[in-house]
């Protein structure tokens, strides 16, 4: 059989095609295993319609900027399944570790809320609103790939994407809307029903308020089955029976890398529910032809189905396809394919292995997710994907493999959280059965604090000296080591208030920050960052130096440049608020990023010897805060703590005024006139300037 019979695509490209250059508003990823560093550098860029540098340092800065335009982004992962070789997290996304009491957290989902062009609206609400947002759509992907290098780059995986449009674009009934809402409710409960889960809530609001609430009463129409989303509503075989799939005569193919031990009961129940004419099961083997199943399981499944293989062109693609000396790609895909000669084809694609925990009800086994899709009209040849294996393997496993066997044992469900805006570190112990003493240390094993009394389900604040140590640690590492009498494991720190996290780029001078604010296009700003980083990134391959953005005694050093830069800052923050890009507005106005207002004020005090320039810069900062109180009152009113921290800098204006080179006799009279005139807005032609 030729590999062309099987639809193929590159996962990252397929997600990019689904987004189609649209602005991403909110995203939720779910995964069993996660590598935070790989996720940041190689998955997050797919969400944005812009080029990113191949140099990791530059790419992180570009992503730090790009992420500000996303309202919320979260990753739900199994706490036991941090990748053993994972690098630390450094960017702004919610890290929500979960545990499933009856199994593992195993769904691999992408839920991406994207904004369409405003002209898709049937009737714009306000023709004069220059920031009219377009209607949104929800991209839903069910995959087999974890958020790891192996999942996105190396393994043979499977996945499927669907899209749900705003009802202003399409009022059609979404047949899996109820399934998706049930899955979101399940995720919310696992993530902590009392915890803030903004990204998930944002997607739920879209589904409940902006999509059709009508329901399909039938499972199929005109001989085609409606798309559904399996998440354990019932046991899988029962769920498929409820969808009336047994009404057809099928051939069944199952691709799954993991199985139950010596028990084939899961397959028995599936065959009983579907009554296929013939069943073929993919036989995983390594390069030495050692079957990745036990001999007893091989014999047991052989009673029900044919063991089979995939085309070598799929497992060893390209020039390696005919080479027996190169290891095959690990087949991590999970696909259940039903097809017949009459032209009907239905597939279940997602995270569901051929195991009892994967096929169980959602609160009786694993947490899973997979799309059931009818691909009868997709032009896929009506032939077997799997070819029967005629020869019995020479070797078998002594013990059946399980997907969670490489997971770290976690003996106490501990969540550690650091808030950059308040500087506080706290922890929470989930579950009522936790006992013993926990010793929390940095990755090198240096002790941080001890937990010997558990207040289950409650956040406990750590001492300030511990918070300070973790604050410094998080600049380069996001993991902590936890030791219990039964063993040791790692915890990924949940970081919040990330707009106050010090930027990955800290080398800009006050003049360069003002210049950066003044640049008009995203391309100009990206070029500026690449060139500034290039001057300090020689070890990573960038050795060129550019004079393009070197500051001289130009307009940008002096007053006109300062006024222009602050006007651009005001416009940028106001546009972000109007577009609901709140994270970007917070980062620029209150944060600790390289281009933030507090960074400018801090560096102006540290680096500028010009007392007049210091005074003017701080007056401009005061003026912009006053203007935003009028122009964005709700935004400012909700951020009193941030304004108070900013006022810590602005309260220095009297001291800066005292340092001005003015005669003492004239100082008070001049300043009493000058400051109100500077801070006030002059009415011109019916508008304020």
C-alpha positions in Angstrom: 0.0 0.0 0.0 1.3 3.5 -0.9 1.7 6.1 1.8 -0.2 8.5 -0.5 -3.4 6.8 0.7 -3.0 8.5 4.1 -3.6 12.2 4.5 -0.4 14.0 5.7 0.5 17.4 6.9 3.0 19.2 9.2 1.4 20.0 12.5 2.7 23.5 12.9 1.8 24.4 9.3 -1.7 22.9 9.7 -2.3 25.1 12.8 -1.0 28.1 11.0 -3.3 27.4 8.0 -6.3 27.2 10.4 -5.4 30.6 11.9 -4.9 32.1 8.4 -3.1 35.2 9.6 -6.0 36.3 11.9 -5.2 37.9 15.3 -5.3 35.4 18.1 -7.3 36.7 21.1 -7.2 33.8 23.6 -5.7 30.3 23.5 -5.9 27.2 25.6 -3.6 24.2 25.1 -3.9 20.9 26.9 -1.2 18.3 27.0 0.0 15.3 29.0 3.7 16.1 28.8 5.1 19.6 28.4 8.5 21.0 27.6 8.1 24.7 28.5 11.1 25.9 26.6 10.2 24.1 23.4 6.6 25.3 23.7 7.7 28.9 24.0 10.3 28.8 21.2 8.6 26.6 18.6 4.8 26.4 19.3 3.9 29.9 20.4 5.4 31.5 17.2 2.8 29.6 15.1 0.1 31.8 16.7 1.4 35.0 15.0 1.5 36.1 11.4 5.1 37.5 11.6 8.6 36.2 11.1 10.7 35.3 14.1 14.5 35.2 14.4 16.3 31.9 14.3 18.4 33.0 17.3 16.7 32.0 20.5 17.5 35.2 22.4 16.1 37.4 19.7 13.1 35.1 19.3 12.2 35.3 23.0 12.2 39.1 22.9 10.0 39.1 19.8 7.6 36.7 21.4 7.6 38.7 24.7 6.2 41.6 22.6 3.9 39.5 20.4 2.2 37.9 23.4 1.0 41.2 24.8 -1.6 41.3 22.0 -3.2 38.0 23.2 -5.8 38.6 25.9 -5.1 35.3 27.6 -3.2 32.1 27.0 -3.0 29.0 29.2 -1.6 25.5 29.1 -3.2 22.7 31.1 -0.7 19.9 31.7 -0.4 16.8 33.9 1.7 17.6 37.0 3.4 14.3 36.8 4.5 14.7 33.2 7.1 17.5 33.0 9.5 16.5 30.2 12.7 15.2 31.7 14.8 17.3 29.4 12.6 20.4 29.5 14.0 23.9 29.7 12.4 26.7 31.8 9.5 28.9 31.0 10.2 32.6 30.6 7.2 34.1 28.8 3.7 35.2 29.8 1.3 32.2 29.8 -0.7 30.6 32.5 0.8 27.3 33.6 -2.0 25.2 35.1 -0.9 21.8 36.4 -3.7 19.3 37.0 -4.2 15.8 38.3 -6.8 13.2 37.4 -7.5 11.0 40.5 -8.6 8.0 38.4 -5.9 8.2 35.7 -3.9 10.7 33.8 -4.6 14.1 32.2 -4.2 13.1 28.6 -6.1 15.4 26.1 -4.1 17.2 23.5 -6.2 20.2 22.5 -5.8 23.6 20.9 -8.6 26.1 21.5 -7.7 29.3 19.7 -10.1 32.3 19.6 -9.3 34.4 16.6 -10.6 37.7 15.3 -11.9 38.0 11.7 -11.7 41.1 9.6 -14.3 43.7 10.7 -15.9 43.8 7.3 -17.3 40.3 8.0 -19.9 41.9 10.3 -23.3 42.1 8.7 -24.0 45.6 10.1 -21.1 47.4 11.9 -22.4 48.7 15.2 -20.6 52.1 15.0 -19.4 53.4 11.6 -17.3 56.1 13.4 -15.5 53.6 15.6 -12.0 53.4 14.2 -11.2 50.4 16.4 -14.2 48.3 15.4 -13.3 44.7 16.1 -14.3 41.9 13.8 -16.4 38.9 14.8 -14.5 36.0 16.3 -14.1 32.3 15.4 -13.0 29.4 17.6 -10.4 27.0 16.2 -10.7 23.6 17.9 -7.9 21.1 17.4 -7.8 17.5 18.8 -4.3 16.0 18.5 -2.2 13.1 19.7 0.9 15.3 20.0 2.2 16.5 23.4 3.8 20.0 23.7 7.3 18.6 23.3 10.0 18.3 20.6 9.1 14.7 20.0 5.4 15.5 19.7 5.7 18.4 17.2 8.9 17.5 15.4 9.8 13.9 15.6 6.9 11.4 16.1 4.3 10.4 13.7 1.2 12.0 15.1 -2.4 12.6 14.2 -4.9 15.5 14.6 -7.9 17.3 13.2 -9.0 20.9 13.3 -12.6 22.4 13.2 -13.8 26.0 13.3 -16.9 27.5 15.0 -17.9 30.9 13.7 -19.6 33.8 15.4 -23.3 33.7 14.7 -23.0 37.0 12.8 -20.9 35.1 10.3 -22.7 31.7 10.3 -25.8 30.8 12.2 -25.3 27.1 11.4 -25.7 24.6 14.3 -22.4 23.3 15.6 -23.0 19.6 16.3 -20.2 19.3 18.8 -20.9 22.5 20.7 -22.5 20.7 23.7 -19.5 18.3 23.7 -17.1 21.1 23.8 -18.9 22.9 26.6 -18.9 19.7 28.7 -15.2 19.3 28.1 -14.5 22.9 29.1 -16.5 22.4 32.3 -14.4 19.4 33.0 -11.2 21.3 32.4 -12.4 24.1 34.7 -13.0 21.7 37.5 -9.6 20.1 37.1 -7.9 23.5 37.0 -9.6 24.5 40.3 -13.2 25.8 40.2 -12.3 28.7 42.5 -9.2 29.6 40.6 -9.0 32.3 37.9 -8.9 30.7 34.5 -9.3 33.6 32.2 -8.4 32.0 28.9 -10.9 29.2 29.4 -13.6 31.6 30.6 -13.0 33.8 27.6 -13.6 30.8 25.2 -16.6 29.6 27.2 -18.2 33.1 26.9 -17.8 33.0 23.2 -19.5 29.6 23.0 -22.4 30.6 25.2 -23.1 34.1 23.9 -21.8 34.2 20.3 -22.8 30.9 18.8 -26.1 29.2 17.9 -27.6 27.4 20.9 -29.7 25.1 18.6 -28.9 21.4 18.8 -28.9 18.5 16.3 -31.5 16.0 17.1 -30.0 13.3 14.8 -26.5 11.8 14.6 -26.4 12.0 10.8 -28.0 13.5 7.8 -28.1 12.4 4.2 -25.9 9.5 5.0 -23.2 11.5 6.6 -22.4 11.6 10.4 -22.1 14.9 12.2 -18.8 15.8 13.7 -18.6 15.1 17.5 -16.1 15.5 20.2 -15.4 12.6 22.5 -14.2 13.5 26.0 -15.5 10.5 28.1 -19.2 11.4 28.1 -19.7 7.6 28.4 -17.5 4.6 27.7 -16.2 4.9 24.1 -17.8 1.7 22.8 -21.2 2.8 24.3 -20.8 6.3 22.9 -20.1 5.0 19.4 -23.2 2.7 19.7 -25.3 5.7 20.7 -24.2 7.4 17.4 -25.7 4.6 15.4 -22.4 3.6 13.8 -23.3 0.0 13.9 -25.9 0.6 11.2 -23.2 0.3 8.6 -20.9 -2.6 7.7 -17.3 -1.4 8.4 -13.7 -2.3 8.1 -12.0 -1.2 11.3 -8.3 0.0 11.6 -6.8 1.1 14.9 -3.5 2.9 15.2 -2.4 3.1 18.9 1.0 2.9 20.4 -0.2 1.8 23.8 -2.4 -1.1 25.0 -3.7 -2.7 28.1 -1.5 -5.5 29.7 -2.5 -9.0 28.7 -6.2 -8.0 28.5 -7.9 -7.4 25.1 -11.2 -6.5 26.7 -11.1 -2.9 25.4 -10.8 -4.2 21.8 -13.5 -6.8 22.5 -16.0 -4.1 23.6 -15.1 -2.0 20.6 -15.6 -4.8 18.1 -18.8 -5.8 19.8 -20.2 -2.3 19.5 -19.2 -1.8 15.8 -19.4 -5.4 14.5 -16.7 -4.7 11.8 -16.3 -7.1 8.9 -12.5 -7.1 9.5 -10.3 -5.4 12.1 -6.6 -4.5 11.8 -4.4 -3.3 14.6 -1.1 -1.4 14.2 1.8 -3.4 15.7 4.4 -1.1 17.1 8.0 -2.4 16.5 11.4 -1.0 17.1 14.3 -1.1 14.5 15.4 -4.6 15.7 11.8 -5.8 15.0 11.1 -6.3 18.7 7.3 -6.0 19.0 6.4 -3.4 21.5 3.8 -5.6 23.1 4.0 -8.7 25.3 3.6 -12.1 23.7 0.4 -12.8 25.7 -1.2 -9.6 24.5 -0.1 -10.3 20.9 -1.8 -13.7 21.1 -4.9 -12.4 22.7 -5.5 -9.6 20.2 -4.7 -12.0 17.4 -7.9 -13.8 18.3 -9.9 -10.7 17.4 -8.0 -8.8 14.8 -5.1 -8.9 12.4 -1.8 -7.3 13.5 -0.7 -5.0 10.8 2.0 -2.4 9.8 2.1 1.1 8.4 3.9 2.0 5.1 7.6 2.6 5.6 7.1 5.8 3.7 5.2 7.2 6.7 7.5 5.9 9.4 10.7 6.7 7.6 9.9 9.6 5.3 11.8 11.1 2.4 15.1 9.6 1.5 15.1 7.4 4.6 12.0 5.6 3.5 13.9 2.6 2.0 16.7 2.5 4.5 16.7 -0.2 7.2 19.6 1.4 9.0 17.7 4.4 10.2 15.3 4.1 13.1 11.7 4.6 12.3 9.8 7.5 13.7 7.8 6.6 16.8 4.2 6.2 15.9 2.4 8.2 18.6 -0.8 8.7 16.6 -4.2 7.5 17.8 -6.6 6.9 15.0 -9.7 4.7 14.7 -10.8 4.4 11.1 -14.1 2.9 9.9 -14.5 2.6 6.1 -16.3 0.5 3.5 -16.3 -0.1 -0.2 -19.5 1.9 -0.5 -17.5 5.1 0.1 -18.2 5.9 3.7 -15.3 6.7 6.1 -15.5 7.8 9.7 -12.5 8.4 11.9 -11.9 9.1 15.6 -8.7 11.2 15.9 -7.1 12.5 19.0 -5.5 11.3 22.3 -7.4 8.0 22.8 -5.2 4.9 23.1 -6.5 1.4 22.9 -6.6 1.1 26.7 -9.4 0.8 29.3 -8.5 4.1 31.0 -8.6 5.9 27.7 -12.0 4.4 26.7 -13.6 5.0 30.2 -16.0 7.6 31.3 -14.4 10.9 32.1 -14.5 10.4 35.9 -13.6 6.7 35.8 -10.3 6.7 33.9 -8.2 9.2 32.0 -9.1 12.6 30.7 -9.1 12.3 26.9 -10.3 14.1 23.8 -10.8 13.2 20.2 -12.8 14.3 17.1 -15.2 11.8 15.4 -15.3 13.0 11.8 -17.0 11.8 8.6 -14.4 12.1 5.8 -16.5 10.3 3.2 -16.3 13.3 0.9 -12.6 14.0 1.4 -11.4 11.9 -1.5 -9.4 9.4 0.7 -9.0 6.1 -1.2 -11.2 3.3 0.0 -8.3 1.0 0.8 -6.6 -0.4 3.9 -4.0 1.9 5.5 -2.6 -1.0 7.4 -1.0 -4.1 5.8 -1.3 -7.5 7.6 1.8 -8.8 9.3 2.2 -12.4 8.2 5.3 -13.3 10.3 5.2 -13.6 14.1 7.7 -11.2 15.6 10.9 -12.9 16.9 10.9 -10.9 20.2 8.3 -9.3 22.5 8.4 -7.0 25.5 8.6 -8.6 28.9 6.2 -6.0 30.3 3.6 -4.0 28.5 4.5 -0.3 28.1 2.2 2.5 29.3 2.3 6.1 28.2 2.6 7.4 31.8 5.4 5.1 32.8 8.0 7.8 32.2 6.1 10.3 34.4 7.6 11.6 37.6 5.9 10.2 40.7 4.2 13.1 42.5 3.3 12.2 46.1 1.7 15.5 47.1 -0.3 17.8 44.8 1.7 21.0 45.4 1.1 24.3 43.5 3.6 27.1 43.8 2.7 30.6 42.6 4.7 33.8 42.3 3.1 37.2 41.6 5.5 39.6 40.0 3.2 42.6 40.7 3.2 42.0 44.4 6.4 40.1 44.9 4.6 37.4 46.9 5.3 33.7 46.8 2.6 31.3 48.0 1.7 27.6 47.8 -1.3 25.4 47.9 -1.7 21.7 48.7 -4.6 20.0 46.9 -6.3 16.8 48.0 -7.1 15.7 51.5 -4.8 12.7 51.8 -1.4 14.5 51.7 0.8 13.6 54.7 4.4 14.0 55.6 6.9 16.9 55.3 7.7 18.6 52.1 11.1 20.3 51.6 11.1 22.8 48.7 14.4 23.7 47.2 15.8 25.4 44.1 16.9 23.2 41.2 20.4 23.0 42.7 19.1 21.6 45.9 19.5 24.7 48.0 16.6 24.7 50.6 14.0 27.4 50.3 11.2 26.4 52.8 9.6 23.5 54.5 5.9 22.5 54.6 5.0 20.4 57.6 1.4 21.3 58.1 -1.0 21.1 55.3 -3.9 23.6 54.9 -5.6 21.7 52.1 -7.0 23.8 49.3 -5.8 27.1 50.8 -3.0 29.4 49.5 -0.3 30.0 52.1 2.0 33.0 51.7 5.8 32.4 52.2 8.1 34.7 54.1 9.5 37.7 52.2 13.1 36.5 52.2 12.0 33.3 50.5 9.9 35.3 48.0 13.0 37.4 47.2 15.1 34.3 46.6 12.5 32.8 44.2 12.2 36.2 42.5 15.9 36.0 41.6 15.7 32.4 40.6 12.8 32.9 38.2 15.0 35.2 36.1 16.7 32.1 34.8 14.7 29.0 35.9 11.0 28.3 36.5 11.4 24.9 38.3 11.6 24.1 42.0 12.6 20.7 43.6 10.2 19.1 46.1 11.3 16.3 48.4 8.9 14.0 50.3 9.8 11.0 52.4 8.7 8.9 49.5 10.6 10.7 46.7 11.6 13.8 44.9 10.0 15.6 41.9 9.8 19.0 40.2 7.2 21.7 40.2 6.8 24.3 37.5 6.2 27.6 39.2 2.9 29.4 38.2 3.9 33.0 37.5 1.3 35.8 37.5 1.5 39.6 37.1 4.0 38.9 34.3 3.8 42.5 33.0 5.9 43.4 36.1 8.4 40.7 35.4 11.8 42.2 34.4 12.2 42.1 30.7 14.5 39.7 28.9 16.0 42.7 27.3 17.4 45.3 29.8 20.1 47.1 27.8 18.1 50.0 26.4 19.1 53.5 27.4 16.4 56.2 28.1 17.0 57.7 24.7 16.5 54.3 23.0 13.3 53.6 24.9 11.9 57.0 23.6 13.1 56.2 20.1 11.4 52.7 20.3 8.1 54.4 21.3 8.4 56.7 18.3 8.9 54.0 15.6 5.7 53.8 13.6 5.5 50.2 12.2 5.9 46.7 13.7 8.7 46.0 11.1 10.7 49.0 12.3 10.3 47.9 15.9 11.3 44.3 15.1 14.4 45.5 13.2 15.3 47.8 16.1 15.2 44.9 18.6 17.1 42.6 16.4 19.9 45.1 15.9 20.1 46.0 19.6 20.2 42.4 20.6 22.8 41.7 17.9 25.2 44.0 19.6 25.2 41.7 22.7 24.5 38.3 21.1 27.8 37.4 19.6 28.0 34.1 21.3 24.8 33.1 19.6 25.9 34.0 16.1 25.1 37.6 15.7 28.3 39.6 15.3 27.2 42.5 13.2 26.9 46.0 14.6 24.7 48.6 13.1 24.7 52.4 13.2 21.1 52.6 12.1 19.7 53.2 15.5 22.7 54.6 17.3 21.5 57.7 19.3 23.2 61.0 18.6 22.5 64.6 19.4 19.3 64.6 17.3 15.7 65.5 17.8 15.2 62.2 19.8 17.7 63.3 22.4 16.0 66.6 23.0 12.6 67.9 23.8 10.7 67.5 20.5 11.7 63.8 20.5 10.5 63.4 24.0 7.1 64.9 23.3 6.7 62.9 20.2 7.6 59.7 22.0 5.2 60.3 24.8 2.4 61.1 22.4 3.0 57.8 20.7 3.0 56.1 24.1 -0.4 57.6 24.9 -1.8 56.6 21.6 -0.5 53.1 21.9 -1.9 52.5 25.4 -5.3 54.0 24.4 -5.5 51.9 21.3 -4.7 48.8 23.3 -7.4 49.5 25.8 -9.9 50.1 23.0 -9.0 46.9 21.3 -9.1 45.1 24.7 -5.4 44.2 24.4 -5.0 44.9 28.1 -1.8 42.9 28.7 0.0 45.1 26.2 -1.4 48.3 27.8 -0.4 47.2 31.3 3.1 46.1 30.2 3.9 49.4 28.5 2.4 51.7 31.2 3.0 49.9 34.4 5.4 47.0 33.7 9.0 46.2 34.0 9.7 45.4 30.3 12.5 47.1 28.3 10.0 49.6 26.8 7.9 50.3 29.8 7.3 53.7 31.4 8.7 52.6 34.8 11.9 51.4 33.0 12.2 54.8 31.3 11.8 56.7 34.6 14.3 54.4 36.4 16.9 54.7 33.7 16.4 58.4 33.3 17.3 58.8 37.0 20.3 56.4 36.8 21.8 57.5 33.5 20.9 61.1 32.7 23.0 64.0 33.9 20.8 66.5 32.3 18.5 67.9 35.1 16.2 69.7 32.6 15.7 66.5 30.6 15.0 64.5 33.7 12.4 67.0 34.8 10.7 67.1 31.4 10.6 63.3 31.1 8.9 63.0 34.5 6.4 65.8 33.7 5.5 64.0 30.5 4.9 60.8 32.5 2.7 62.7 34.9 0.8 64.2 32.0 0.2 60.9 30.3 -1.2 59.4 33.5 -3.6 62.4 33.9 -4.7 62.1 30.2 -5.4 58.4 30.6 -7.5 59.0 33.7 -9.8 61.0 31.4 -9.4 58.9 28.2 -9.5 55.4 29.7 -11.1 55.9 33.1 -12.3 52.3 33.6 -8.8 50.9 32.8 -7.1 53.2 35.2 -9.7 52.8 38.0 -9.2 49.0 38.0 -5.4 49.4 38.5 -5.0 51.5 41.6 -2.1 49.3 42.9 -0.2 49.8 39.6 -0.9 53.5 39.7 0.4 53.7 43.2 3.6 52.0 42.2 4.0 54.4 39.3 3.4 57.3 41.6 6.5 56.1 43.6 8.5 57.5 40.6 6.3 60.5 39.8 6.4 61.8 43.4 10.1 62.7 42.7 9.0 65.5 40.5 9.5 68.2 43.3 13.0 67.0 43.9 13.8 67.1 40.2 12.4 70.6 40.0 14.7 71.7 42.9 17.7 70.4 40.9 16.9 72.7 37.9 19.5 75.4 37.2 17.2 78.3 38.1 17.7 81.4 40.2 16.2 80.9 43.7 14.3 84.2 43.4 12.5 83.1 40.3 12.2 79.3 40.9 8.9 79.2 42.8 7.1 81.7 40.6 8.3 80.0 37.4 7.4 76.5 38.5 4.0 77.6 39.9 3.2 78.8 36.4 5.1 76.3 34.3 3.9 73.0 35.7 0.1 73.7 35.4 0.7 75.0 31.9 2.7 71.9 31.0 0.3 69.4 32.5 -2.9 71.1 31.2 -4.3 70.4 27.8 -5.0 73.3 25.4 -8.2 73.4 23.5 -7.6 73.7 19.8 -10.3 73.6 17.1 -12.8 71.8 19.3 -10.2 69.2 20.5 -7.6 68.8 23.2 -3.9 68.9 22.3 
